[in-house]
Amino acid sequence: MRSPRYTILIANRKTGAVRRLTVARRVAFVVAMALWTVPILVGLGAKWAGRGEVESLRLANDNLRIENESYRTATGELATQISSLQTAITQLGDQSNLDPAVKAAIDKLPAVIRSRAMGGAIPTGTPIASASSDSPSRTFGILHDLLDGLGAKIDTVRKGVETRQALAAATPSIWPLVSGWLTSSFGSRPDPITGEPEVHSGLDISADRGTPVQATADGTVESAGYDSGYGNCILIDHGFGIGTRYGHLSGYAISVGQTVKRGQVIGYVGSTGHTTGPHLHYEILLNGEPVNPLRLLAR
């Protein structure tokens, strides 16, 4: 059956010409549907495209928020590290200031003794990588590594400073008596009783019987008892191969194994052992060998 047709007349007002356009109903329906659906499809396409852009923007915003939180956390960690390093540097500056008298005594110690307080070698410098073209996260990572390296160096320096402080505390740098007078020096002399030549291994400091004797450095009491010519005698181990001996005592204020501090009373002047009167015999021993105490006595 032949499909119905529609005739469309198109007239020109100026010329009066008329044109006829005959279209089958099916074709007309298809054209009408096309004219109706195209705008709808265009609108839907625009809507879907907009929705996709919104979703992309949302994802980008979420990524930026996460990245900003990461940077904020990294910045906080770096600030904490920097603050810790500043505190450590300040503490090291305070700890490295030794008493001038003690420092002078340390400088007079043999090199083999001082070397025991040198500590480990300071690590070599950490190469600084260029981060100008890297991402911010990479830059933060490099800064974090550099601060870790500086922290390790400061720890090494701190150990050296602490060891040097220990050496300073262990170095005999004060007189063992607050009051008294030097009656015999270190070195060759005639024996005060027999008159025979001898090598005097310390200092004789005369004082009244019972005058307090003080430790000249921090250490541990190694022995306290009668020792032939020394009489009542105290031997203190200060570490680093340093020792001190105090002879001819009338009594003790400490016991064996006790830890003592510089300036602490350890005994009292007497005249026990090989002596002609009350005085203190004082020795400094470096690696077991007596040295002239006047080398280290700063005050």
Contacts in CASP RR format, 6 or more apart in sequence:
PFRMAT RR
TARGET T0000
AUTHOR 0000-0000-0000
METHOD contacts of the structure
MODEL  1
MRSPRYTILIANRKTGAVRRLTVARRVAFVVAMALWTVPILVGLGAKWAG
RGEVESLRLANDNLRIENESYRTATGELATQISSLQTAITQLGDQSNLDP
AVKAAIDKLPAVIRSRAMGGAIPTGTPIASASSDSPSRTFGILHDLLDGL
GAKIDTVRKGVETRQALAAATPSIWPLVSGWLTSSFGSRPDPITGEPEVH
SGLDISADRGTPVQATADGTVESAGYDSGYGNCILIDHGFGIGTRYGHLS
GYAISVGQTVKRGQVIGYVGSTGHTTGPHLHYEILLNGEPVNPLRLLAR
3 24 0 8 1.000
3 25 0 8 1.000
3 26 0 8 1.000
4 24 0 8 1.000
4 25 0 8 1.000
5 22 0 8 1.000
5 23 0 8 1.000
5 24 0 8 1.000
5 25 0 8 1.000
6 22 0 8 1.000
6 23 0 8 1.000
6 24 0 8 1.000
6 25 0 8 1.000
6 28 0 8 1.000
7 20 0 8 1.000
7 21 0 8 1.000
7 22 0 8 1.000
7 23 0 8 1.000
8 20 0 8 1.000
8 21 0 8 1.000
8 22 0 8 1.000
8 23 0 8 1.000
9 18 0 8 1.000
9 19 0 8 1.000
9 20 0 8 1.000
9 21 0 8 1.000
10 18 0 8 1.000
10 19 0 8 1.000
10 20 0 8 1.000
10 21 0 8 1.000
11 17 0 8 1.000
11 18 0 8 1.000
11 19 0 8 1.000
12 18 0 8 1.000
23 31 0 8 1.000
67 137 0 8 1.000
70 137 0 8 1.000
71 136 0 8 1.000
71 137 0 8 1.000
71 140 0 8 1.000
74 137 0 8 1.000
74 140 0 8 1.000
74 141 0 8 1.000
74 144 0 8 1.000
75 140 0 8 1.000
77 144 0 8 1.000
78 140 0 8 1.000
78 143 0 8 1.000
78 144 0 8 1.000
78 147 0 8 1.000
81 144 0 8 1.000
81 147 0 8 1.000
81 148 0 8 1.000
82 147 0 8 1.000
85 147 0 8 1.000
85 150 0 8 1.000
85 151 0 8 1.000
85 154 0 8 1.000
88 151 0 8 1.000
88 154 0 8 1.000
88 158 0 8 1.000
89 154 0 8 1.000
91 158 0 8 1.000
92 154 0 8 1.000
92 157 0 8 1.000
92 158 0 8 1.000
92 161 0 8 1.000
95 158 0 8 1.000
95 161 0 8 1.000
95 162 0 8 1.000
95 165 0 8 1.000
96 161 0 8 1.000
96 164 0 8 1.000
98 106 0 8 1.000
98 164 0 8 1.000
98 165 0 8 1.000
98 168 0 8 1.000
99 168 0 8 1.000
99 173 0 8 1.000
101 173 0 8 1.000
101 174 0 8 1.000
101 298 0 8 1.000
101 299 0 8 1.000
102 168 0 8 1.000
102 171 0 8 1.000
102 173 0 8 1.000
102 298 0 8 1.000
103 168 0 8 1.000
104 173 0 8 1.000
104 298 0 8 1.000
105 171 0 8 1.000
105 172 0 8 1.000
105 173 0 8 1.000
105 296 0 8 1.000
105 297 0 8 1.000
105 298 0 8 1.000
106 114 0 8 1.000
106 164 0 8 1.000
106 167 0 8 1.000
106 168 0 8 1.000
106 171 0 8 1.000
108 295 0 8 1.000
108 296 0 8 1.000
109 171 0 8 1.000
109 242 0 8 1.000
109 286 0 8 1.000
109 296 0 8 1.000
110 286 0 8 1.000
112 287 0 8 1.000
113 167 0 8 1.000
113 240 0 8 1.000
113 241 0 8 1.000
113 242 0 8 1.000
113 286 0 8 1.000
113 287 0 8 1.000
114 167 0 8 1.000
116 167 0 8 1.000
116 240 0 8 1.000
116 241 0 8 1.000
117 160 0 8 1.000
117 163 0 8 1.000
117 164 0 8 1.000
117 166 0 8 1.000
117 167 0 8 1.000
117 240 0 8 1.000
118 160 0 8 1.000
118 163 0 8 1.000
119 159 0 8 1.000
119 160 0 8 1.000
119 163 0 8 1.000
120 156 0 8 1.000
120 159 0 8 1.000
120 160 0 8 1.000
121 156 0 8 1.000
122 153 0 8 1.000
122 156 0 8 1.000
122 157 0 8 1.000
123 149 0 8 1.000
123 152 0 8 1.000
123 153 0 8 1.000
123 156 0 8 1.000
125 153 0 8 1.000
126 145 0 8 1.000
126 146 0 8 1.000
126 149 0 8 1.000
126 150 0 8 1.000
128 142 0 8 1.000
128 146 0 8 1.000
129 142 0 8 1.000
131 138 0 8 1.000
131 139 0 8 1.000
131 142 0 8 1.000
134 142 0 8 1.000
166 240 0 8 1.000
167 240 0 8 1.000
169 217 0 8 1.000
169 218 0 8 1.000
169 262 0 8 1.000
170 217 0 8 1.000
170 218 0 8 1.000
170 219 0 8 1.000
170 238 0 8 1.000
170 239 0 8 1.000
170 240 0 8 1.000
170 242 0 8 1.000
171 217 0 8 1.000
171 238 0 8 1.000
171 242 0 8 1.000
171 296 0 8 1.000
172 216 0 8 1.000
172 217 0 8 1.000
172 238 0 8 1.000
172 242 0 8 1.000
172 243 0 8 1.000
172 244 0 8 1.000
172 284 0 8 1.000
172 293 0 8 1.000
172 296 0 8 1.000
172 297 0 8 1.000
173 216 0 8 1.000
173 217 0 8 1.000
173 262 0 8 1.000
173 296 0 8 1.000
173 297 0 8 1.000
173 298 0 8 1.000
173 299 0 8 1.000
174 214 0 8 1.000
174 216 0 8 1.000
174 262 0 8 1.000
174 263 0 8 1.000
174 297 0 8 1.000
174 298 0 8 1.000
174 299 0 8 1.000
175 205 0 8 1.000
175 216 0 8 1.000
175 297 0 8 1.000
175 299 0 8 1.000
176 205 0 8 1.000
176 213 0 8 1.000
176 214 0 8 1.000
176 215 0 8 1.000
176 216 0 8 1.000
176 244 0 8 1.000
176 246 0 8 1.000
176 280 0 8 1.000
176 282 0 8 1.000
177 205 0 8 1.000
177 207 0 8 1.000
177 211 0 8 1.000
177 212 0 8 1.000
177 213 0 8 1.000
177 214 0 8 1.000
177 269 0 8 1.000
177 280 0 8 1.000
178 211 0 8 1.000
178 212 0 8 1.000
178 214 0 8 1.000
179 207 0 8 1.000
179 211 0 8 1.000
180 205 0 8 1.000
180 206 0 8 1.000
180 207 0 8 1.000
180 211 0 8 1.000
181 205 0 8 1.000
181 206 0 8 1.000
181 207 0 8 1.000
182 203 0 8 1.000
182 204 0 8 1.000
182 205 0 8 1.000
182 206 0 8 1.000
183 204 0 8 1.000
183 205 0 8 1.000
183 206 0 8 1.000
183 279 0 8 1.000
184 192 0 8 1.000
184 200 0 8 1.000
184 203 0 8 1.000
184 204 0 8 1.000
185 200 0 8 1.000
185 202 0 8 1.000
185 203 0 8 1.000
185 292 0 8 1.000
185 294 0 8 1.000
186 200 0 8 1.000
186 201 0 8 1.000
186 202 0 8 1.000
186 203 0 8 1.000
186 290 0 8 1.000
186 291 0 8 1.000
186 292 0 8 1.000
186 293 0 8 1.000
186 294 0 8 1.000
187 199 0 8 1.000
187 200 0 8 1.000
187 201 0 8 1.000
187 202 0 8 1.000
187 292 0 8 1.000
188 197 0 8 1.000
188 198 0 8 1.000
188 199 0 8 1.000
188 200 0 8 1.000
189 197 0 8 1.000
189 198 0 8 1.000
189 199 0 8 1.000
189 200 0 8 1.000
190 196 0 8 1.000
190 197 0 8 1.000
190 198 0 8 1.000
191 197 0 8 1.000
191 198 0 8 1.000
192 275 0 8 1.000
192 276 0 8 1.000
193 274 0 8 1.000
193 276 0 8 1.000
201 283 0 8 1.000
201 290 0 8 1.000
202 281 0 8 1.000
202 282 0 8 1.000
202 283 0 8 1.000
202 284 0 8 1.000
202 290 0 8 1.000
202 292 0 8 1.000
202 293 0 8 1.000
203 281 0 8 1.000
203 282 0 8 1.000
203 283 0 8 1.000
203 293 0 8 1.000
203 294 0 8 1.000
204 279 0 8 1.000
204 280 0 8 1.000
204 281 0 8 1.000
204 282 0 8 1.000
205 279 0 8 1.000
205 280 0 8 1.000
205 282 0 8 1.000
206 277 0 8 1.000
206 278 0 8 1.000
206 279 0 8 1.000
207 269 0 8 1.000
207 278 0 8 1.000
207 279 0 8 1.000
207 280 0 8 1.000
208 269 0 8 1.000
208 278 0 8 1.000
209 250 0 8 1.000
209 268 0 8 1.000
209 269 0 8 1.000
209 270 0 8 1.000
209 271 0 8 1.000
209 278 0 8 1.000
210 250 0 8 1.000
210 268 0 8 1.000
210 269 0 8 1.000
210 270 0 8 1.000
210 278 0 8 1.000
211 268 0 8 1.000
211 269 0 8 1.000
211 280 0 8 1.000
212 253 0 8 1.000
212 265 0 8 1.000
212 267 0 8 1.000
212 268 0 8 1.000
213 234 0 8 1.000
213 246 0 8 1.000
213 249 0 8 1.000
213 265 0 8 1.000
213 266 0 8 1.000
213 267 0 8 1.000
213 268 0 8 1.000
213 269 0 8 1.000
213 280 0 8 1.000
214 262 0 8 1.000
214 263 0 8 1.000
214 264 0 8 1.000
214 265 0 8 1.000
214 266 0 8 1.000
215 236 0 8 1.000
215 244 0 8 1.000
215 260 0 8 1.000
215 261 0 8 1.000
215 262 0 8 1.000
215 263 0 8 1.000
215 264 0 8 1.000
215 266 0 8 1.000
216 244 0 8 1.000
216 262 0 8 1.000
216 263 0 8 1.000
216 282 0 8 1.000
216 284 0 8 1.000
217 236 0 8 1.000
217 238 0 8 1.000
217 242 0 8 1.000
217 244 0 8 1.000
217 262 0 8 1.000
218 238 0 8 1.000
218 259 0 8 1.000
218 260 0 8 1.000
218 261 0 8 1.000
218 262 0 8 1.000
219 236 0 8 1.000
219 237 0 8 1.000
219 238 0 8 1.000
219 239 0 8 1.000
219 259 0 8 1.000
219 260 0 8 1.000
219 261 0 8 1.000
220 236 0 8 1.000
220 237 0 8 1.000
220 257 0 8 1.000
220 258 0 8 1.000
220 259 0 8 1.000
220 260 0 8 1.000
221 234 0 8 1.000
221 235 0 8 1.000
221 236 0 8 1.000
221 237 0 8 1.000
221 254 0 8 1.000
221 255 0 8 1.000
221 256 0 8 1.000
221 257 0 8 1.000
221 258 0 8 1.000
221 259 0 8 1.000
221 260 0 8 1.000
221 266 0 8 1.000
222 235 0 8 1.000
222 236 0 8 1.000
222 237 0 8 1.000
222 256 0 8 1.000
222 257 0 8 1.000
223 233 0 8 1.000
223 234 0 8 1.000
223 235 0 8 1.000
223 256 0 8 1.000
224 233 0 8 1.000
224 234 0 8 1.000
224 235 0 8 1.000
224 252 0 8 1.000
224 254 0 8 1.000
224 255 0 8 1.000
224 256 0 8 1.000
225 231 0 8 1.000
225 232 0 8 1.000
225 233 0 8 1.000
225 234 0 8 1.000
225 252 0 8 1.000
226 232 0 8 1.000
226 233 0 8 1.000
226 272 0 8 1.000
227 233 0 8 1.000
227 247 0 8 1.000
228 273 0 8 1.000
228 274 0 8 1.000
229 273 0 8 1.000
229 274 0 8 1.000
230 245 0 8 1.000
230 247 0 8 1.000
230 248 0 8 1.000
230 273 0 8 1.000
230 274 0 8 1.000
230 281 0 8 1.000
231 247 0 8 1.000
231 248 0 8 1.000
231 249 0 8 1.000
231 272 0 8 1.000
231 273 0 8 1.000
231 274 0 8 1.000
231 275 0 8 1.000
232 247 0 8 1.000
232 248 0 8 1.000
232 249 0 8 1.000
232 250 0 8 1.000
232 251 0 8 1.000
232 252 0 8 1.000
232 270 0 8 1.000
232 272 0 8 1.000
232 273 0 8 1.000
233 245 0 8 1.000
233 246 0 8 1.000
233 247 0 8 1.000
233 248 0 8 1.000
233 249 0 8 1.000
234 245 0 8 1.000
234 246 0 8 1.000
234 247 0 8 1.000
234 249 0 8 1.000
234 252 0 8 1.000
234 254 0 8 1.000
234 266 0 8 1.000
234 267 0 8 1.000
235 243 0 8 1.000
235 244 0 8 1.000
235 245 0 8 1.000
236 243 0 8 1.000
236 244 0 8 1.000
236 245 0 8 1.000
236 246 0 8 1.000
236 260 0 8 1.000
236 266 0 8 1.000
237 243 0 8 1.000
238 244 0 8 1.000
241 285 0 8 1.000
241 286 0 8 1.000
241 287 0 8 1.000
241 288 0 8 1.000
242 284 0 8 1.000
242 285 0 8 1.000
242 286 0 8 1.000
243 284 0 8 1.000
243 285 0 8 1.000
243 286 0 8 1.000
243 288 0 8 1.000
244 282 0 8 1.000
244 283 0 8 1.000
244 284 0 8 1.000
244 285 0 8 1.000
245 281 0 8 1.000
245 282 0 8 1.000
245 283 0 8 1.000
245 285 0 8 1.000
246 266 0 8 1.000
246 267 0 8 1.000
246 280 0 8 1.000
246 281 0 8 1.000
246 282 0 8 1.000
247 272 0 8 1.000
247 280 0 8 1.000
247 281 0 8 1.000
247 282 0 8 1.000
248 269 0 8 1.000
248 270 0 8 1.000
248 271 0 8 1.000
248 272 0 8 1.000
248 273 0 8 1.000
248 275 0 8 1.000
248 278 0 8 1.000
248 279 0 8 1.000
248 280 0 8 1.000
248 281 0 8 1.000
249 267 0 8 1.000
249 268 0 8 1.000
249 269 0 8 1.000
249 270 0 8 1.000
249 272 0 8 1.000
249 280 0 8 1.000
250 267 0 8 1.000
250 268 0 8 1.000
250 269 0 8 1.000
250 270 0 8 1.000
250 271 0 8 1.000
250 272 0 8 1.000
250 278 0 8 1.000
251 267 0 8 1.000
251 268 0 8 1.000
251 270 0 8 1.000
252 266 0 8 1.000
252 267 0 8 1.000
253 265 0 8 1.000
253 266 0 8 1.000
253 267 0 8 1.000
253 268 0 8 1.000
254 260 0 8 1.000
254 264 0 8 1.000
254 266 0 8 1.000
254 267 0 8 1.000
260 266 0 8 1.000
269 278 0 8 1.000
269 279 0 8 1.000
269 280 0 8 1.000
270 277 0 8 1.000
270 278 0 8 1.000
270 279 0 8 1.000
270 280 0 8 1.000
271 277 0 8 1.000
271 278 0 8 1.000
271 279 0 8 1.000
275 281 0 8 1.000
282 293 0 8 1.000
283 290 0 8 1.000
283 293 0 8 1.000
284 290 0 8 1.000
284 291 0 8 1.000
284 292 0 8 1.000
284 293 0 8 1.000
284 295 0 8 1.000
284 296 0 8 1.000
285 291 0 8 1.000
END
